[in-house]
């Protein structure tokens, strides 16, 4: 018999208990949410526990090649952790070419980039040539309707940086 349950574990290395909300969403690659539920959880100190179990059959209109299940752990207005689950291997996802938008602001440690997209973008990667610096995040997923902020740590002033940044995602690799 096939087990269609999805388990949501939380691992904590905190030395105190934490009250949080575990928000689970099923989102298609165009950003439409077809399932969303919030579960209040008390995360025990220094523990690993299965806090939520869902039956995959609860999801209506589940197109496994065009959807992602996200789990976000929030406490006191902060995102403690976020993870995504795919029902298919990356090569079997029905991805479309996203239009990724970027805005740039200079800050004290380099540059801040805010990215958004119209379609789901899997494994977004930023790069640029001939300049030295360090991105605070790379190879991340970007959902429509959500913004991702990352930084480029550098002590150099880079003219026209937005034009020099190259952005690719998994769909660009084939």
Phi, psi and omega in degrees: 000133182280132178269116180258025180270147177243124183254140181243104180266147172235129177250129181233132172251011176290148180270001176232156175292151180229129172271131184210174172241130174260112183257120181249130180228141169252118188234136174275171187289355173262359177098001180282126180271121180255349176208134175209131179211141179249134181239117174290134180225145170253110183276118181288145180300139174047058186217169170225125186211147176273100186273328184223138175230126178240150174267126180304334180290349176292338185275120177279148176053044181281107173258098190300337181270355184231019184221156177227142176255122180249147174231126181233129180256118184240141175212129178052043177078005180243145174276116180276324181198153177214139180215156180237147177235132178248143182275346180231161174293153181309321181293341181259004177282142180270074183275148173242158180295118179276155172256095183272123179260147181223138170235150188232139175225135175283137175226183187293337181253006180145247182223146176247130179245134175246120183247145174214164184213159177266338180228157178302133178240116182266134176056057178292134182229131177250142176208166172203152184265156168062012178232153178258140179173174183224123175279137180286345177205150177199160185057061180238162177265146182230119180264146174300141179086355178239143177255148177238128179248126175228164179240151168252112180275116178200150176262004182263144171277125182243112180292139177053044185300322182298327178284339182271343181284131175253130180240125175229162175223178184307321182299334179283350184270357177217000000 
